[in-house]
Amino acid sequence: MTTSLLVELLAAQQELTPVERLARRYDETPIGRAGSLRELIPSGLPGPGQQYAFAVDLDACTGCKSCVSACHSLNGLDADESWRSVGFLHTTDPGDRFQQTVTTACHHCVEPGCLAGCPVDAYEKDPVTGIVIHLDDQCIGCSYCTLTCPYEVPRYNHARGIVRKCDMCHGRLAEGEAPACAQACPNGAIQISIVEVADLVRDAAGSTLVPGAPPSSLTVPSTSYRTAKGPAAVPTGQRNAVLAGDAHMVHPSQAHPPLAIMLVLTQLSVGAFVADLALDGRHTLLALSMGLLALAASVLHLGRPLLAWRAAIGIRHSWLSREAVAFGVFAGLATLHFARPAPFLGWATALAGIAGVACSVKIYAVTGRRWWRTSATTARFGLTTAIGGLAVELSTAPRVSLATGLVALVVAKLAWELTWLLPLSSRPESAATARLLRRDLAPQFRARVGLALVGGVLLPLALAGSPSILFGGLMLLALAGGELVERSLFFTAVTGPRMPGALR
């Protein structure tokens, strides 16, 4: 009896539990070209100078979107939320036709733009694995990372008021399991590899991940795409023969109304304050009021506005943090100057305001988008500042010289803006922007021109000939309205290179 019971117990110990059976299947089950599920991930951690990276076999990808579905399910994403997308490339050469599907997610860059731009340090790059992780509890929902990432990877979640993104399922990797996307692919097209960071930096110069993608030099992405027949093997000089399937689809971008209001009002406020000092005016209260209103509007852009105070955390690396600090100092000094005017305090306030406008320029210039390049954004913001200063002075102290200067600046800016309708550049993004302004955004552009002509030409001339408080008020309203429409176009007309099938 005892011997029989002992034999039964020993036999039971040899039986595998459901967890153990799953583990054995994980090790032995063949999956596409990867051999087995275990071969989808490296056997060890990256060493010094190395990091994890997605390795995608484009020849094995069929575009079934199992990776998209698995990512969505495992990470518990909302119905309208996705961290992975699938698009396709095709050739325009009639003698060499092919179509290639491309799956894409976060590229866990060596120099992540999301991390560098975040004003609250809500991103971290794991020092061992190189995975770029978003810290949800630190995020204030400013969405700036959605602009600084050239691949449009971070996605704003309206329900939570924060941004979220792919983290390469780092929790699964830590337990020796492949990310959801890699494990779900029936052909083993997605694997995790270990790459040399120095090689990534070296190869990023003058290259893109696939044809039509943003320049790799911007953030040095770690993802590698390999294929024996398609786009990844096409020399850089011939990649214009390979296009994304959605390359000709151009849609207006998000308008960001609170940001447009903040940018216009801060620049009008700084312009009014500088003009007030230079021309010995009496508009400190008006300049201060516009500045405070601008700061209030900026908070409305945040998904978690009660945490707006955190915006200064990233001042060492984020231009958004620097802008927040500069305009905060400007508002504080302007308040002191209004309470007790002093020449030194006045010019210190003006310098803080000018520094804030300069930071506003850099916020958008560092994204690498041509529409927001430094020269164009400096001209746009600088002219708004100058126009605001002259308009405020002219509204209460009509002079022919002020009216002439204001009209000249407005006409010059309008003439420059009209050149946007002409795709003079060979760059695809410039042509796409011109297309948007001529078609989808044509009503807004016409409204911008009309308001500028009324507020910047007709009313200033009428005001110079017949001083009137009514004309002065209408002029300021029309000019401000025109600048607000122009600043809205600044956001909605932006275009740039993008991954095939990238989320919009």
C-alpha positions as CSV (number, residue, x, y, z in Angstrom):
1,M,0.0,0.0,0.0
2,T,2.7,2.4,1.0
3,T,4.8,1.5,-2.0
4,S,1.8,2.0,-4.4
5,L,1.1,5.5,-2.9
6,L,4.7,6.5,-3.2
7,V,4.7,5.5,-6.9
8,E,1.6,7.5,-7.6
9,L,3.0,10.6,-5.9
10,L,6.2,10.3,-7.8
11,A,4.3,9.9,-11.1
12,A,2.1,13.0,-10.3
13,Q,5.3,15.0,-9.8
14,Q,6.3,14.2,-13.3
15,E,3.1,15.7,-14.8
16,L,3.5,19.3,-16.0
17,T,1.2,22.0,-14.7
18,P,-0.6,24.2,-17.2
19,V,2.0,26.9,-16.7
20,E,4.8,24.5,-17.2
21,R,3.2,23.1,-20.4
22,L,2.8,26.7,-21.7
23,A,6.5,27.4,-21.0
24,R,7.6,24.3,-22.8
25,R,5.4,25.2,-25.8
26,Y,6.9,28.7,-25.7
27,D,10.4,27.3,-26.0
28,E,9.6,24.7,-28.7
29,T,6.8,26.0,-30.9
30,P,8.1,27.0,-34.4
31,I,7.0,30.4,-35.6
32,G,7.8,31.7,-39.1
33,R,11.5,32.5,-39.8
34,A,12.2,33.1,-36.1
35,G,12.5,29.3,-35.5
36,S,10.6,29.4,-32.1
37,L,9.0,31.9,-29.8
38,R,12.1,31.9,-27.6
39,E,14.2,33.1,-30.5
40,L,12.2,36.3,-30.8
41,I,14.2,37.9,-28.1
42,P,17.9,37.9,-27.2
43,S,19.2,35.4,-24.6
44,G,20.8,38.1,-22.5
45,L,20.7,41.8,-21.7
46,P,22.5,44.5,-23.8
47,G,26.1,45.2,-22.8
48,P,27.9,48.6,-22.5
49,G,27.3,50.6,-25.7
50,Q,24.3,48.4,-26.7
51,Q,20.5,48.5,-26.5
52,Y,17.4,46.6,-27.5
53,A,15.8,47.4,-30.8
54,F,12.9,46.2,-33.0
55,A,14.2,44.1,-36.0
56,V,11.6,43.8,-38.7
57,D,11.8,41.4,-41.6
58,L,9.7,43.2,-44.3
59,D,9.7,40.1,-46.5
60,A,7.9,38.1,-43.8
61,C,5.3,40.9,-43.0
62,T,2.0,40.3,-44.8
63,G,0.1,43.3,-43.3
64,C,-2.3,41.1,-41.3
65,K,-2.1,43.6,-38.4
66,S,-1.9,40.8,-35.8
67,C,0.8,43.0,-34.1
68,V,-1.6,45.9,-33.9
69,S,-4.4,43.9,-32.4
70,A,-2.1,42.1,-29.9
71,C,-0.5,45.4,-28.8
72,H,-4.0,46.9,-28.3
73,S,-5.3,44.0,-26.3
74,L,-2.3,43.4,-24.1
75,N,-1.8,47.0,-23.1
76,G,-5.5,47.6,-22.5
77,L,-5.7,50.5,-25.0
78,D,-8.8,52.6,-25.5
79,A,-10.9,51.9,-28.6
80,D,-9.5,54.9,-30.5
81,E,-5.9,54.4,-29.3
82,S,-3.1,52.4,-31.0
83,W,0.6,52.2,-30.5
84,R,1.5,50.3,-33.6
85,S,0.4,50.9,-37.2
86,V,0.8,49.1,-40.6
87,G,1.3,50.8,-44.0
88,F,2.8,49.9,-47.3
89,L,5.3,51.1,-49.8
90,H,5.2,50.7,-53.6
91,T,7.4,51.4,-56.5
92,T,6.6,53.9,-59.3
93,D,9.0,52.1,-61.7
94,P,6.8,50.2,-64.3
95,G,9.7,47.9,-65.0
96,D,10.1,46.8,-61.3
97,R,6.7,46.7,-59.6
98,F,6.4,45.6,-56.0
99,Q,4.4,46.3,-52.8
100,Q,5.9,46.1,-49.4
101,T,4.0,46.2,-46.1
102,V,5.7,48.0,-43.2
103,T,4.8,47.7,-39.5
104,T,6.0,50.5,-37.2
105,A,5.9,51.5,-33.6
106,C,8.2,53.5,-31.3
107,H,11.8,53.3,-32.5
108,H,13.3,53.8,-29.1
109,C,15.8,56.3,-30.4
110,V,19.3,56.9,-29.2
111,E,18.5,60.6,-29.0
112,P,14.7,60.6,-28.4
113,G,13.1,63.9,-29.3
114,C,10.2,63.1,-26.9
115,L,12.6,62.9,-23.9
116,A,14.5,66.0,-24.9
117,G,11.4,68.1,-25.4
118,C,9.3,67.0,-22.4
119,P,9.1,69.9,-19.9
120,V,8.3,67.6,-16.9
121,D,10.8,64.8,-17.5
122,A,8.0,62.3,-18.1
123,Y,10.3,60.2,-20.3
124,E,13.3,58.1,-19.3
125,K,15.6,56.0,-21.4
126,D,16.5,52.8,-19.6
127,P,20.3,52.8,-19.1
128,V,20.6,49.1,-19.6
129,T,18.1,48.2,-22.3
130,G,17.8,51.6,-24.1
131,I,14.0,51.4,-24.0
132,V,12.3,54.8,-24.0
133,I,9.6,54.6,-21.3
134,H,6.8,57.2,-20.7
135,L,6.0,57.9,-17.0
136,D,2.3,58.4,-17.0
137,D,2.1,59.8,-13.5
138,Q,4.6,62.6,-14.3
139,C,2.9,63.7,-17.6
140,I,0.8,67.0,-17.6
141,G,-0.7,66.4,-21.1
142,C,1.1,69.3,-22.9
143,S,1.4,67.1,-26.0
144,Y,4.8,68.7,-26.9
145,C,6.4,65.3,-27.3
146,T,3.9,64.6,-30.1
147,L,5.5,67.5,-32.0
148,T,9.2,66.8,-31.1
149,C,9.0,63.1,-32.2
150,P,9.5,63.1,-36.0
151,Y,7.8,59.7,-36.2
152,E,4.6,60.9,-34.4
153,V,4.8,58.0,-32.0
154,P,3.4,59.5,-28.7
155,R,-0.3,59.7,-28.8
156,Y,-2.5,62.0,-26.6
157,N,-5.2,60.2,-24.7
158,H,-8.1,62.5,-24.2
159,A,-9.9,60.4,-21.6
160,R,-6.8,60.4,-19.3
161,G,-5.4,63.8,-20.3
162,I,-1.9,62.4,-20.8
163,V,0.3,61.1,-23.6
164,R,1.1,57.3,-23.9
165,K,3.3,55.3,-26.2
166,C,4.9,51.9,-26.9
167,D,7.4,50.7,-24.2
168,M,8.5,47.5,-26.1
169,C,6.5,45.6,-23.4
170,H,9.5,46.0,-21.2
171,G,7.8,44.2,-18.3
172,R,7.4,41.1,-20.5
173,L,11.0,41.4,-21.7
174,A,12.2,41.5,-18.1
175,E,10.5,38.1,-17.6
176,G,12.0,36.6,-20.7
177,E,8.9,36.9,-22.9
178,A,8.6,38.6,-26.3
179,P,6.6,41.8,-26.7
180,A,2.9,41.3,-27.7
181,C,3.5,42.5,-31.3
182,A,6.4,40.0,-31.8
183,Q,4.7,37.1,-30.2
184,A,1.5,37.6,-32.2
185,C,3.1,37.8,-35.6
186,P,2.4,34.5,-37.3
187,N,5.5,34.8,-39.5
188,G,8.0,36.0,-37.0
189,A,8.5,39.3,-38.8
190,I,9.1,41.3,-35.6
191,Q,11.9,40.3,-33.3
192,I,13.9,42.1,-30.5
193,S,17.6,42.4,-31.3
194,I,20.7,43.9,-29.6
195,V,22.3,46.7,-31.5
196,E,25.5,48.7,-31.2
197,V,24.7,52.4,-30.4
198,A,27.8,53.6,-32.1
199,D,26.8,51.9,-35.3
200,L,23.3,53.5,-35.1
201,V,24.8,56.9,-34.8
202,R,27.2,56.3,-37.6
203,D,24.6,55.0,-40.0
204,A,22.0,57.7,-39.2
205,A,23.7,60.4,-41.2
206,G,22.0,60.9,-44.6
207,S,19.6,57.9,-44.2
208,T,16.0,57.1,-43.4
209,L,14.4,54.0,-42.0
210,V,12.4,53.4,-45.2
211,P,11.8,55.7,-48.2
212,G,9.7,58.8,-47.2
213,A,10.5,58.5,-43.5
214,P,12.0,61.4,-41.5
215,P,15.8,61.7,-41.6
216,S,17.3,59.3,-39.1
217,S,19.8,62.0,-38.0
218,L,17.1,63.8,-36.1
219,T,16.8,61.2,-33.3
220,V,18.8,58.2,-34.4
221,P,16.1,55.5,-34.3
222,S,17.1,52.0,-33.4
223,T,14.6,50.0,-35.5
224,S,16.1,48.1,-38.4
225,Y,14.1,47.0,-41.5
226,R,15.6,44.3,-43.6
227,T,14.4,42.9,-47.0
228,A,15.9,41.2,-50.0
229,K,13.7,42.8,-52.6
230,G,12.2,46.1,-51.5
231,P,12.7,49.6,-50.2
232,A,15.3,49.0,-47.5
233,A,17.7,47.9,-50.2
234,V,17.1,50.9,-52.5
235,P,20.1,53.3,-52.6
236,T,19.3,56.7,-51.1
237,G,19.6,58.5,-54.4
238,Q,16.9,56.3,-56.0
239,R,14.4,56.2,-53.2
240,N,12.2,58.8,-54.9
241,A,11.0,55.8,-57.0
242,V,9.5,54.2,-53.9
243,L,6.6,55.8,-52.2
244,A,4.3,55.2,-49.2
245,G,0.8,54.2,-50.1
246,D,-0.5,57.2,-48.3
247,A,2.2,59.6,-49.5
248,H,-0.4,61.7,-51.4
249,M,-2.8,61.9,-48.5
250,V,-2.5,65.3,-46.9
251,H,-4.8,66.4,-44.1
252,P,-4.8,69.5,-41.8
253,S,-3.1,68.9,-38.5
254,Q,-4.5,69.8,-35.1
255,A,-5.2,73.5,-34.6
256,H,-4.3,73.8,-30.9
257,P,-6.4,76.9,-30.2
258,P,-5.1,77.5,-26.6
259,L,-1.5,77.5,-28.0
260,A,-2.4,79.8,-30.9
261,I,-4.0,82.3,-28.4
262,M,-1.0,82.1,-26.1
263,L,1.5,82.7,-28.8
264,V,-0.3,85.7,-30.3
265,L,-1.1,87.3,-27.0
266,T,2.4,86.9,-25.5
267,Q,3.9,88.4,-28.6
268,L,1.4,91.3,-28.7
269,S,2.1,91.8,-25.0
270,V,5.9,91.9,-25.4
271,G,5.6,94.2,-28.5
272,A,3.3,96.6,-26.6
273,F,5.7,96.6,-23.6
274,V,8.8,97.3,-25.7
275,A,7.0,100.0,-27.7
276,D,5.7,101.5,-24.5
277,L,9.2,101.9,-23.2
278,A,10.7,103.1,-26.5
279,L,8.0,105.6,-27.3
280,D,7.3,106.7,-23.7
281,G,3.7,105.5,-23.9
282,R,1.2,104.6,-21.1
283,H,0.1,101.0,-22.0
284,T,1.8,99.0,-19.3
285,L,-1.6,97.8,-17.9
286,L,-2.8,96.7,-21.4
287,A,0.5,94.8,-22.1
288,L,0.4,93.2,-18.7
289,S,-3.3,92.2,-19.1
290,M,-2.5,90.5,-22.5
291,G,0.4,88.7,-21.0
292,L,-1.6,87.3,-18.0
293,L,-4.4,86.3,-20.4
294,A,-1.9,84.5,-22.5
295,L,-0.6,82.5,-19.6
296,A,-4.1,81.5,-18.6
297,A,-4.9,80.4,-22.1
298,S,-1.7,78.2,-22.2
299,V,-3.0,76.2,-19.1
300,L,-6.1,75.3,-21.0
301,H,-4.0,73.3,-23.5
302,L,-2.9,70.9,-20.8
303,G,-4.6,67.6,-20.1
304,R,-3.9,68.0,-16.4
305,P,-3.9,71.8,-15.9
306,L,-3.6,71.6,-12.1
307,L,-0.1,70.3,-12.6
308,A,1.0,73.3,-14.8
309,W,3.6,74.3,-12.2
310,R,5.6,71.3,-13.2
311,A,6.4,72.8,-16.5
312,A,9.7,74.3,-15.2
313,I,11.2,70.9,-14.3
314,G,12.9,70.3,-17.7
315,I,14.5,73.7,-18.0
316,R,17.9,72.2,-18.6
317,H,16.9,70.6,-21.9
318,S,13.3,71.6,-22.8
319,W,12.6,74.8,-24.7
320,L,9.0,74.6,-23.5
321,S,10.2,74.8,-19.9
322,R,12.4,77.7,-20.8
323,E,9.5,79.5,-22.5
324,A,7.3,79.0,-19.4
325,V,10.0,80.3,-17.1
326,A,10.7,83.3,-19.3
327,F,7.1,84.4,-19.7
328,G,6.5,83.8,-16.0
329,V,9.4,86.2,-15.2
330,F,8.0,88.6,-17.8
331,A,4.6,88.6,-16.1
332,G,6.1,89.0,-12.6
333,L,8.4,91.9,-13.6
334,A,5.6,93.6,-15.6
335,T,3.4,93.5,-12.5
336,L,6.2,95.1,-10.4
337,H,6.8,97.7,-13.1
338,F,3.1,98.6,-13.2
339,A,3.0,98.9,-9.4
340,R,6.2,101.0,-9.3
341,P,7.6,102.1,-12.6
342,A,11.3,102.2,-12.9
343,P,13.5,102.4,-16.1
344,F,15.8,99.5,-15.1
345,L,12.8,97.3,-14.2
346,G,11.0,98.2,-17.4
347,W,13.9,97.1,-19.7
348,A,14.5,94.0,-17.6
349,T,10.8,93.1,-18.2
350,A,11.2,93.8,-22.0
351,L,14.3,91.5,-22.1
352,A,12.5,88.7,-20.3
353,G,9.6,89.0,-22.8
354,I,12.0,89.0,-25.8
355,A,13.7,85.9,-24.3
356,G,10.3,84.3,-24.1
357,V,9.5,84.9,-27.7
358,A,12.9,83.5,-28.7
359,C,12.1,80.4,-26.7
360,S,8.7,80.1,-28.5
361,V,10.6,80.1,-31.8
362,K,13.0,77.3,-30.7
363,I,10.1,75.2,-29.4
364,Y,8.9,74.6,-32.9
365,A,12.2,74.9,-34.8
366,V,13.8,72.0,-33.0
367,T,11.1,69.6,-34.3
368,G,12.8,69.5,-37.7
369,R,9.7,70.4,-39.7
370,R,10.3,72.7,-42.6
371,W,7.2,74.8,-42.0
372,W,8.5,75.6,-38.5
373,R,12.2,76.2,-39.4
374,T,14.0,78.8,-37.5
375,S,14.1,81.5,-40.1
376,A,10.4,81.3,-41.0
377,T,9.2,81.0,-37.4
378,T,11.5,83.9,-36.3
379,A,10.1,86.1,-39.0
380,R,6.5,85.1,-38.2
381,F,6.8,85.7,-34.4
382,G,9.0,88.7,-34.7
383,L,6.7,90.5,-37.1
384,T,3.7,89.7,-34.9
385,T,5.5,91.2,-31.9
386,A,6.5,94.4,-33.8
387,I,3.0,94.8,-35.3
388,G,1.4,94.5,-31.9
389,G,3.7,97.1,-30.4
390,L,2.9,99.7,-33.1
391,A,-0.8,98.9,-33.1
392,V,-1.2,99.5,-29.4
393,E,0.7,102.8,-29.5
394,L,-1.3,103.9,-32.6
395,S,-4.7,103.0,-31.0
396,T,-4.3,105.8,-28.4
397,A,-1.8,108.1,-29.9
398,P,-2.5,108.4,-33.7
399,R,0.5,109.6,-35.7
400,V,1.2,109.3,-39.4
401,S,4.7,107.9,-38.7
402,L,3.2,105.1,-36.6
403,A,0.4,104.4,-39.1
404,T,2.9,104.2,-42.0
405,G,5.2,101.9,-40.1
406,L,2.3,99.6,-39.1
407,V,1.0,99.4,-42.7
408,A,4.5,98.7,-44.0
409,L,4.9,95.8,-41.6
410,V,1.5,94.3,-42.2
411,V,1.9,94.5,-46.0
412,A,5.3,93.0,-45.8
413,K,4.1,90.1,-43.7
414,L,1.1,89.5,-46.0
415,A,3.3,89.5,-49.1
416,W,5.5,86.9,-47.5
417,E,2.5,84.8,-46.4
418,L,1.1,84.8,-50.0
419,T,4.3,83.1,-51.1
420,W,3.3,80.1,-49.0
421,L,0.6,79.3,-51.7
422,L,3.4,78.6,-54.2
423,P,5.2,75.3,-53.9
424,L,8.5,76.8,-55.1
425,S,10.6,74.3,-53.2
426,S,11.2,70.8,-54.5
427,R,10.6,69.5,-50.9
428,P,7.4,67.4,-50.7
429,E,6.4,68.9,-47.4
430,S,6.5,72.4,-48.9
431,A,4.2,71.3,-51.7
432,A,1.9,69.6,-49.3
433,T,1.6,72.8,-47.2
434,A,0.8,74.8,-50.3
435,R,-1.8,72.3,-51.2
436,L,-3.5,72.6,-47.8
437,L,-3.5,76.4,-47.9
438,R,-5.0,76.4,-51.4
439,R,-7.7,73.8,-50.7
440,D,-8.6,72.5,-47.2
441,L,-7.5,75.7,-45.4
442,A,-8.4,78.2,-48.1
443,P,-11.3,79.8,-46.2
444,Q,-9.1,80.4,-43.1
445,F,-6.3,81.8,-45.3
446,R,-8.8,84.2,-47.0
447,A,-10.1,85.3,-43.6
448,R,-6.5,85.9,-42.4
449,V,-5.8,88.2,-45.4
450,G,-9.1,90.0,-45.0
451,L,-8.6,90.7,-41.3
452,A,-5.0,91.8,-41.9
453,L,-6.0,94.3,-44.7
454,V,-8.8,95.8,-42.5
455,G,-6.9,95.9,-39.3
456,G,-3.4,96.6,-40.6
457,V,-4.1,98.9,-43.6
458,L,-7.5,100.5,-43.8
459,L,-8.1,101.3,-40.2
460,P,-4.6,102.5,-39.4
461,L,-4.8,104.9,-42.4
462,A,-8.3,106.0,-41.2
463,L,-7.1,106.4,-37.7
464,A,-4.1,108.6,-38.8
465,G,-6.4,110.9,-40.6
466,S,-9.2,111.0,-38.0
467,P,-8.3,109.9,-34.5
468,S,-11.1,107.9,-32.9
469,I,-11.2,105.5,-30.0
470,L,-13.7,103.4,-31.9
471,F,-11.3,103.0,-34.9
472,G,-8.5,102.3,-32.5
473,G,-10.4,99.5,-30.8
474,L,-11.6,98.0,-34.1
475,M,-8.0,98.1,-35.4
476,L,-6.7,96.1,-32.5
477,L,-9.5,93.6,-32.7
478,A,-9.1,93.0,-36.4
479,L,-5.3,92.8,-36.2
480,A,-5.5,90.3,-33.2
481,G,-8.1,88.3,-35.1
482,G,-6.0,88.1,-38.2
483,E,-2.9,87.0,-36.2
484,L,-4.9,84.4,-34.4
485,V,-6.1,82.9,-37.7
486,E,-2.5,83.0,-39.0
487,R,-1.3,81.2,-35.9
488,S,-3.9,78.6,-36.3
489,L,-2.6,78.0,-39.8
490,F,0.8,77.8,-38.3
491,F,-0.4,74.5,-36.7
492,T,-2.9,73.1,-39.2
493,A,-0.7,73.6,-42.3
494,V,2.4,71.8,-40.9
495,T,3.5,68.7,-42.8
496,G,6.6,66.6,-42.9
497,P,8.1,63.2,-43.8
498,R,6.3,60.3,-42.0
499,M,6.4,56.5,-41.8
500,P,4.0,54.6,-44.1
501,G,0.6,54.2,-42.5
502,A,1.6,56.4,-39.5
503,L,-1.2,57.3,-37.2
504,R,-2.8,60.7,-37.6
